[in-house]
Amino acid sequence: MNSSNRHRCSAAVPSLAGRRPVLVLSLSAQLLCAAHVANAQEKRLEDVVVSASRSEQRRFDAAASIDAVQIDTQHAASPLVNLSELLQAVPGVQVRERQNYAQDLQMSVRGFGTRSTFGVRGVRILIDGIPATMPDGQGQAAIASLTSAKRIEVLRGPVAQLYGNAAGGVVQVFTKDPPMAPAAPFASIAVGAGTYGQRQADVSVGGGNETVGALLDVSHYSTDGYRDHSAADRTQVNAKLVARPSADTTITGIFNRFDQPRAQDPLGLTHAQFEQNPRQVISGAIAFDTRKSIEQNQAGVLLEQRLSTSDTLNARVYGGTRQAFQTLSFSGAASNSAGGIVDLDNKFDGAGLSWTHKTKLNGLPLHWTLGVEADQLDQNRRGFVNNNGSVGDLRRDEIDSADNLDLFGQMDWTFSPQWTATAGARASRVRFSVDDHYVTSASPNDSGSVEYRNTSPVVGLVWHANDDVNVYGNIGRGFETPTLTEMAYRPGTTGPNLALKPSRSVQGEVGIKLRQGRHSVDMALFDAKSNDEIVPLTTENGRSIFQNVDKVERRGFEVAWKAAWDKIATQLGYTLLDARFRQPFVNGQNVTIASGNRLPGAPMHSLFAQLEYRPLEAVTTALEMRAESRAYVDDLNSDAAPGYAVFNVRAGYDFRVGKAKMYLYGRIDNLFDKNYAGSIIVNDGNRRFFEPAAGRRLFVGLRTMF
């Protein structure tokens, strides 16, 4: 209890020595006052976020749809391998763990990103403030080290556009800071195993003195895979060094390594194959040994310098390399083919600088942030003939480059006690170039370049109706360039598709945030209209060609509810998403897509519900339910993945052995062994749209902290 609260409580009760009846009243008054202070402290301890305004604020006060998922790495009843384990309850977000580590997670926010057949597009990912999304908009969700994470923020709607290209939504992962004196150093060990040959191990250590602290986390995960030909191994390293040479200066150094030497690709299945035997793999995957290997190393330095009580400077520099080798399910031997093996060697770096000023106008807060960011990617793309899984003759060799230069500004102004206005803009320049090194009579010089420019304004308003109710609304404009991968192929010939245009959207939302007693409710209505939407023209054997179409609309409703009692806690997240083409267009098979067709991969209804029960202080149990309506597989809406509902159960037990803190947990996913599609390969030309989710599976683990 702070001094002002102590003063208020003591001032309410005068000296009452020797007066028993009044003493009872005084004790009651003290209890009521303590309850009031506890409630005030609870409000102060609510989730603090930085993604919406780029400076710390209560999530409840943000003029946007934003969620903060807190992560307790000691007591999480899951292996912490995929983001899909942690984001299921966030409305508006779909993270599909597709049982295919060669293609990464499928992630979408309010329907942005559903077109991606691998990796993440349309959603911007940052890890400790450093982009995990490249300048072209291609993101990698798997590189986040969840075993050392402390919080994930998910920003949706127009305000996300202030993060630039491909920001249909923003996902920020924040890892734990190392302990610094007087906090004690720590060491932790975790092991786990599960169905389908899952094995996991993690070691983490951290410590420091008053000015310097360090943390190192190393984790390894492997699986034989639910499906045939779907085994994978990965090792991740996250190292963090924090130095505070003065009260005004914080310097953070970060190193990440992601090593996935083996990830077999079982490819998709037709609807008939999916129904007959979801664990099977097509013959082409075996014949051409479809697989992917990835190695990524990245390092960065962040500086936070407080210049005065009103001014703070933040800076970042980073750089890294990423190698990816992938075999596709065809040979690519034709002289004008780009090959059936893709070999990518990436080098990337970037820097950013921002200034935040906090002042008052008419006695009320006025905050603004101004910044500049520059990022660069150089990619050596080579293609080879696939000789049944072995590297054959060269068919493609080029240097692809992408870079961006962005200026942004953002302001929050509380112009009356109950009203806050927000405004911002981001000016972006994104440039792509291709330098073709493979020139033959069948493959002419395909060098070229293209540049995109865009300005994204956003305005919003928050009405602080009372301490427990905030109402907000905002509107903004955004854009999304094609990625280098989406530009890599064009129809009917070799070389990149430099004619692709960036998608441009106008988004709006209104929402309300309620807090009452043990309940909290967030609700939002949203609408987004896009022109030059980037959609697949054709997709065959893992290779996609894209085109632009106009008048695509995404609209819907989100609600999240949480409540907690002494031993019971509940959580619910629901999304209604109506995503449609509003203008007809022609696909790669020369078939007209009708106006009103739904976007593939975007179910209309998504629901997550959880009931947690603590029968004892040291024991936690929970029942989870996740349900989705059917999702169409292509622009024609010719087929759909059926809707489903699956149930999971989990339990954890907290205990000590000597000085060691132990946590034993177990979970069963897909309790009733439901056969359903975990993800969809949209618009697949071979009609192998379906990637089956795993059947009933068990995972048990033990964590020890010293």
Buried (B, 14 or more C-beta within 10 A) or exposed (E): EEEEBEEEBEEEBEEBEEEEEEEEEBEEEBEEBEEEBEEBEEEEEBBBBBBBBBBEBBBBBBBBBBBBBEBEBBEBBBBBBBBBBBBBBBBBBBBBBBBBBBBBBBBBBBBBBBBBBBBBBBBBBBBBBBBBBBBBBBBBBBBBBBBBBEBBBBBBBBBBBBBBBBBBBBBBBBBBBBBBEEEEBBEBBBBBBBBBEBBBBBBBBBBBEEEBBBBBBBBBBBBBBBBBBBBBBBBBBBBBBBBBEEEEEBBBBBBBBBBBEBBBBBBBBBBEBBEEEBBBBBEBBBBBBBBBBBBBBBBBBBBBBBEEEEEBBBBBBBBBEBBBBBBBBBBBBEEEBBBBBBBBBBBBBBBBBBBBBBEEEEEEEBBBBBBBBBBBBBBBBBBBBBBEBEBBEBBBBBBBBBBBBBBBBBBBBBBEEEEBBBBBBBBBBBBBBBBBBBEEEEBEBBBBEBEBEBEBBBBBBBBBEEEBBBBBBBBBBBBBBBBBBBBBBBEEEBBBBBEBBBBBBBBBBBBBBBBEEEEBBBBBBBBBBBBBBBBBBBBBBBBBBBBBBBBBBBBBBBBBBBBBEEEEBBBBBBBBBBBBBBBEBEBBEEEEBEEEBBBBBBBBBBBBBBBBBBEEEEEBBBBBBBBBBBBBBBBBBEBBBBBBEBBBBBBBBBEEEEEEBBBBBBBBBBBEEEBBBBBBBBBBBBBBBBBBBBBBBEBBBBBBBE
